């Protein structure tokens, strides 16, 4: 039985969340709280397996409550917010930075067309996130800064069939925002290619995600418009409810086509377009996330000669998407985030090595190249 603490200041919403979660026989709501202070007391008393956390609350808000819980009683936390304004959205991403695992919109009410889908997503996310092992966040914790100009970058080199990739495409889902932020923070101002990102996130939070990513990145981060040309050293994040693709002319294509893998935007659409438009002159990266979105298309990119990278199991909140890509044989390198960001930052130092494809003259025992593990090193992944 999964023991849940529901933190929500609205009595109506709190009761709705309680009924939604208890509709699943595997879930028990052991306590509710209407303020951050009550949440801290309930965590200590009931020791829940997972917490759903509101953001906008009187006195201690959800961000401060998340930070305190992760410092004292580390527990998986899912932010459930209405994202009513930019302030709430910003607090949601500060909570992610403090250790929350995911952000969801509050489920739609009974009678709303999205009711069934949104309530199912909440239940599914709570069940999955309850299994995540979280660690204590110490007070005043700050992530170590990575200087992309340091010699460390020169130790992580991507082997490609081209002298210089022309685009980087990244897909991420659950647990992705902090990894994206770390990667973008490591890319220098002279990064030579555009970066296109599809991050699965609840509608209404994309603008907040972009602003949060931009705070630590030296590169401009945008939500693109249809027909916009992609420029070197710029980051483009897919907008709400639209697929993002790129054409051979280097222009963004935004589409309202059918959902793929139940998602829009989908990583699959982006990766497929990059494989077609850029072939071997691309780098594809698939980060932590539930499901299989983008896995087959990462394999397609690899078949077209692109360098493909999957986040490793040990550092993934959920190893669904990268794990499926590895299973399909679509991955050139399996890396933790620190090596992903150093490898990509190295593209700007013009130290990318030109070699034959990984399958040529490669023995099964050749597991490591310049500190980066190849597709053959998949035991336990």
ZIMO-V183814 format. One record per residue. N is the residue number from 1. PSI is psi in radians with two decimals (NA if undefined). Layout:
BEGIN
n:N psi:PSI
n:N psi:PSI
END
This chain:
BEGIN
n:1 psi:2.29
n:2 psi:2.09
n:3 psi:2.11
n:4 psi:2.42
n:5 psi:2.17
n:6 psi:2.09
n:7 psi:1.98
n:8 psi:2.25
n:9 psi:-0.38
n:10 psi:2.11
n:11 psi:-0.67
n:12 psi:-0.86
n:13 psi:-0.68
n:14 psi:-0.77
n:15 psi:-0.67
n:16 psi:-0.77
n:17 psi:-0.71
n:18 psi:-0.82
n:19 psi:-0.69
n:20 psi:-0.83
n:21 psi:-0.71
n:22 psi:-0.17
n:23 psi:-0.30
n:24 psi:2.18
n:25 psi:-0.26
n:26 psi:-0.04
n:27 psi:2.40
n:28 psi:2.16
n:29 psi:1.90
n:30 psi:-0.34
n:31 psi:2.79
n:32 psi:2.74
n:33 psi:2.55
n:34 psi:-0.06
n:35 psi:2.89
n:36 psi:-0.67
n:37 psi:-0.75
n:38 psi:-0.61
n:39 psi:-0.76
n:40 psi:-0.74
n:41 psi:-0.73
n:42 psi:-0.65
n:43 psi:-0.77
n:44 psi:-0.64
n:45 psi:-0.77
n:46 psi:-0.30
n:47 psi:1.09
n:48 psi:2.82
n:49 psi:-0.47
n:50 psi:2.70
n:51 psi:2.34
n:52 psi:2.21
n:53 psi:2.17
n:54 psi:2.76
n:55 psi:-0.90
n:56 psi:1.79
n:57 psi:2.69
n:58 psi:2.68
n:59 psi:-1.66
n:60 psi:2.00
n:61 psi:3.11
n:62 psi:-0.56
n:63 psi:-0.87
n:64 psi:-0.67
n:65 psi:-0.75
n:66 psi:-0.83
n:67 psi:-0.81
n:68 psi:-0.73
n:69 psi:-0.75
n:70 psi:-0.36
n:71 psi:-0.48
n:72 psi:-0.80
n:73 psi:1.33
n:74 psi:2.15
n:75 psi:2.45
n:76 psi:2.29
n:77 psi:2.28
n:78 psi:2.13
n:79 psi:2.17
n:80 psi:1.81
n:81 psi:2.64
n:82 psi:-0.18
n:83 psi:0.85
n:84 psi:-0.54
n:85 psi:3.07
n:86 psi:-0.57
n:87 psi:-0.81
n:88 psi:-0.70
n:89 psi:-0.76
n:90 psi:-0.71
n:91 psi:-0.61
n:92 psi:-0.74
n:93 psi:-0.46
n:94 psi:-0.61
n:95 psi:-0.69
n:96 psi:-0.76
n:97 psi:-0.53
n:98 psi:-0.09
n:99 psi:-0.10
n:100 psi:2.58
n:101 psi:-0.54
n:102 psi:2.80
n:103 psi:2.24
n:104 psi:2.60
n:105 psi:2.63
n:106 psi:2.35
n:107 psi:2.58
n:108 psi:2.59
n:109 psi:2.94
n:110 psi:2.34
n:111 psi:-0.33
n:112 psi:2.49
n:113 psi:-0.49
n:114 psi:0.13
n:115 psi:-0.94
n:116 psi:-0.79
n:117 psi:-0.77
n:118 psi:-0.64
n:119 psi:-0.65
n:120 psi:-0.66
n:121 psi:-0.71
n:122 psi:-0.87
n:123 psi:-0.79
n:124 psi:-0.77
n:125 psi:-0.75
n:126 psi:-0.76
n:127 psi:-0.72
n:128 psi:-0.80
n:129 psi:-0.39
n:130 psi:-0.34
n:131 psi:-0.11
n:132 psi:2.34
n:133 psi:2.00
n:134 psi:2.82
n:135 psi:2.78
n:136 psi:2.36
n:137 psi:2.06
n:138 psi:2.60
n:139 psi:2.46
n:140 psi:0.43
n:141 psi:2.37
n:142 psi:2.33
n:143 psi:2.47
n:144 psi:2.34
n:145 psi:2.50
n:146 psi:2.14
n:147 psi:1.93
n:148 psi:-0.17
n:149 psi:-0.12
n:150 psi:2.88
n:151 psi:-0.35
n:152 psi:-0.68
n:153 psi:-0.57
n:154 psi:-0.17
n:155 psi:-0.19
n:156 psi:1.80
n:157 psi:2.35
n:158 psi:2.29
n:159 psi:2.17
n:160 psi:2.88
n:161 psi:-0.03
n:162 psi:2.72
n:163 psi:-0.52
n:164 psi:2.10
n:165 psi:2.69
n:166 psi:-0.12
n:167 psi:2.61
n:168 psi:2.25
n:169 psi:2.28
n:170 psi:2.36
n:171 psi:2.44
n:172 psi:2.73
n:173 psi:-2.21
n:174 psi:2.20
n:175 psi:0.02
n:176 psi:-0.70
n:177 psi:-0.84
n:178 psi:-0.59
n:179 psi:-0.75
n:180 psi:-0.76
n:181 psi:-0.74
n:182 psi:-0.72
n:183 psi:-0.86
n:184 psi:-0.59
n:185 psi:-0.44
n:186 psi:-0.21
n:187 psi:2.25
n:188 psi:2.91
n:189 psi:-0.49
n:190 psi:0.41
n:191 psi:2.23
n:192 psi:-0.05
n:193 psi:2.79
n:194 psi:2.68
n:195 psi:2.14
n:196 psi:2.30
n:197 psi:2.33
n:198 psi:2.00
n:199 psi:2.09
n:200 psi:2.10
n:201 psi:2.68
n:202 psi:2.47
n:203 psi:2.41
n:204 psi:-0.22
n:205 psi:-0.08
n:206 psi:-0.77
n:207 psi:-0.71
n:208 psi:-0.68
n:209 psi:-0.81
n:210 psi:-0.80
n:211 psi:-0.67
n:212 psi:-0.75
n:213 psi:-0.69
n:214 psi:-0.44
n:215 psi:-0.54
n:216 psi:0.11
n:217 psi:2.47
n:218 psi:-0.06
n:219 psi:2.55
n:220 psi:2.37
n:221 psi:2.20
n:222 psi:2.75
n:223 psi:2.03
n:224 psi:2.90
n:225 psi:2.77
n:226 psi:2.30
n:227 psi:-0.05
n:228 psi:2.38
n:229 psi:2.35
n:230 psi:2.41
n:231 psi:2.55
n:232 psi:2.51
n:233 psi:0.26
n:234 psi:2.59
n:235 psi:2.30
n:236 psi:2.13
n:237 psi:2.24
n:238 psi:2.38
n:239 psi:2.98
n:240 psi:2.39
n:241 psi:0.33
n:242 psi:2.38
n:243 psi:2.54
n:244 psi:2.23
n:245 psi:3.00
n:246 psi:2.40
n:247 psi:3.02
n:248 psi:-0.36
n:249 psi:0.06
n:250 psi:0.37
n:251 psi:2.50
n:252 psi:2.40
n:253 psi:2.09
n:254 psi:2.26
n:255 psi:2.54
n:256 psi:0.62
n:257 psi:3.08
n:258 psi:2.69
n:259 psi:2.56
n:260 psi:2.30
n:261 psi:0.53
n:262 psi:0.25
n:263 psi:2.59
n:264 psi:1.90
n:265 psi:2.71
n:266 psi:2.56
n:267 psi:-0.61
n:268 psi:-0.80
n:269 psi:-0.78
n:270 psi:-0.89
n:271 psi:-0.69
n:272 psi:-0.72
n:273 psi:-0.65
n:274 psi:-0.72
n:275 psi:-0.73
n:276 psi:-0.74
n:277 psi:-0.56
n:278 psi:-0.29
n:279 psi:-2.15
n:280 psi:-0.14
n:281 psi:0.70
n:282 psi:2.76
n:283 psi:2.23
n:284 psi:2.36
n:285 psi:2.21
n:286 psi:2.03
n:287 psi:-3.12
n:288 psi:2.48
n:289 psi:2.60
n:290 psi:2.69
n:291 psi:-2.79
n:292 psi:0.14
n:293 psi:2.20
n:294 psi:-0.17
n:295 psi:-0.89
n:296 psi:-0.66
n:297 psi:-0.48
n:298 psi:-0.67
n:299 psi:-0.70
n:300 psi:-0.73
n:301 psi:-0.75
n:302 psi:-0.71
n:303 psi:-0.44
n:304 psi:0.02
n:305 psi:0.03
n:306 psi:2.71
n:307 psi:2.28
n:308 psi:2.40
n:309 psi:2.40
n:310 psi:2.45
n:311 psi:2.49
n:312 psi:2.84
n:313 psi:-0.71
n:314 psi:-0.57
n:315 psi:-0.07
n:316 psi:2.33
n:317 psi:-0.78
n:318 psi:2.20
n:319 psi:0.42
n:320 psi:-1.09
n:321 psi:-0.95
n:322 psi:-0.60
n:323 psi:-0.68
n:324 psi:-0.68
n:325 psi:-0.69
n:326 psi:-0.77
n:327 psi:-0.64
n:328 psi:-0.15
n:329 psi:0.47
n:330 psi:0.26
n:331 psi:2.27
n:332 psi:-0.75
n:333 psi:2.42
n:334 psi:2.02
n:335 psi:2.65
n:336 psi:2.85
n:337 psi:-0.67
n:338 psi:-0.58
n:339 psi:-0.52
n:340 psi:-0.83
n:341 psi:-0.61
n:342 psi:-0.66
n:343 psi:-0.76
n:344 psi:-0.70
n:345 psi:-0.53
n:346 psi:-0.32
n:347 psi:-0.48
n:348 psi:-0.18
n:349 psi:0.04
n:350 psi:0.64
n:351 psi:0.29
n:352 psi:2.21
n:353 psi:2.53
n:354 psi:2.13
n:355 psi:2.97
n:356 psi:2.78
n:357 psi:2.70
n:358 psi:-0.44
n:359 psi:-0.10
n:360 psi:2.21
n:361 psi:0.58
n:362 psi:2.14
n:363 psi:2.67
n:364 psi:-0.46
n:365 psi:-0.14
n:366 psi:1.67
n:367 psi:-0.39
n:368 psi:2.38
n:369 psi:1.98
n:370 psi:0.70
n:371 psi:0.06
n:372 psi:2.25
n:373 psi:2.42
n:374 psi:3.13
n:375 psi:-0.39
n:376 psi:-0.33
n:377 psi:1.15
n:378 psi:0.12
n:379 psi:2.20
n:380 psi:0.05
n:381 psi:NA
END
